[in-house]
């Protein structure tokens, strides 16, 4: 079964609220088998809109990533990100 990537591009507008989101989201993501591959490291934008915070997590499957997003724990965490950031988030199934 192919693994899946959770890819987020974020502009944080409220550091305190977003920090609470990040703390809670980490628990939700790891409890669904997600592991962080990149979190806010150096980047170079080559095309498209720049967002200074970029996060990539790998999940055991597309279903696990989907279930994480819609879980009660992640939805609670997401409440802290809304209004505290501008975000683009996608799930991408890895090639086998």
C-alpha positions in Angstrom: 0.0 0.0 0.0 1.5 3.4 -0.9 2.2 5.9 1.8 0.9 9.4 1.7 2.3 12.9 2.2 0.6 15.7 4.1 2.0 18.9 2.6 1.2 22.3 4.2 2.3 25.8 3.1 1.6 28.4 5.8 1.8 32.1 6.5 1.4 32.5 10.3 -0.4 35.7 11.3 -0.8 34.9 15.1 2.3 33.2 16.6 0.7 32.3 19.9 -2.5 30.7 18.5 -0.6 29.0 15.8 1.8 27.6 18.4 -1.1 26.0 20.2 -2.3 24.6 16.9 1.1 23.1 16.2 1.3 21.5 19.6 -2.1 19.9 19.3 -1.7 18.9 15.6 1.5 17.1 16.4 -0.3 14.8 18.8 -3.1 14.2 16.3 -0.7 13.5 13.4 1.6 11.2 15.3 -1.3 9.3 16.8 -2.4 8.5 13.2 1.0 7.1 12.3 2.3 10.4 10.8 6.0 11.2 10.9 7.4 14.7 10.2 9.9 14.8 7.3 10.2 18.6 7.2 9.0 21.3 9.5 9.7 25.0 8.9 13.2 24.4 7.5 15.0 26.3 4.8 13.3 26.5 1.5 13.5 28.2 -1.9 10.3 29.2 -3.8 10.7 28.6 -7.5 7.1 29.1 -8.6 3.8 30.1 -7.0 2.9 31.9 -3.9 5.4 32.1 -1.1 4.4 30.8 2.3 7.3 31.0 4.9 6.4 27.9 6.9 6.3 24.5 5.1 5.5 21.1 6.6 5.7 17.6 5.2 4.5 14.6 7.1 4.4 11.0 5.9 1.5 8.7 6.8 1.2 4.9 6.3 -1.6 5.4 3.8 -3.8 8.0 2.1 -6.6 6.7 4.4 -4.6 7.3 7.5 -3.8 10.9 6.4 -7.5 11.5 5.6 -8.6 10.0 8.9 -6.2 12.2 10.8 -7.5 15.4 9.1 -11.1 14.6 10.0 -10.3 13.3 13.5 -11.8 15.1 16.5 -8.3 15.8 17.8 -7.1 17.4 14.6 -10.3 19.4 14.1 -9.9 20.8 17.6 -6.3 21.7 16.8 -7.4 23.3 13.5 -9.6 25.7 15.5 -6.4 27.4 16.7 -5.0 27.7 13.1 -8.1 29.3 11.7 -7.7 33.1 12.0 -4.0 32.6 13.0 -2.7 31.6 9.5 -3.2 31.4 5.8 -2.7 27.8 4.7 -2.7 25.5 1.8 -2.9 21.8 2.7 -2.9 18.8 0.5 -2.6 15.0 0.7 -0.5 13.3 -1.9 -0.2 9.6 -2.4 3.4 8.5 -3.0 4.3 6.5 -6.1 4.9 2.8 -5.5 
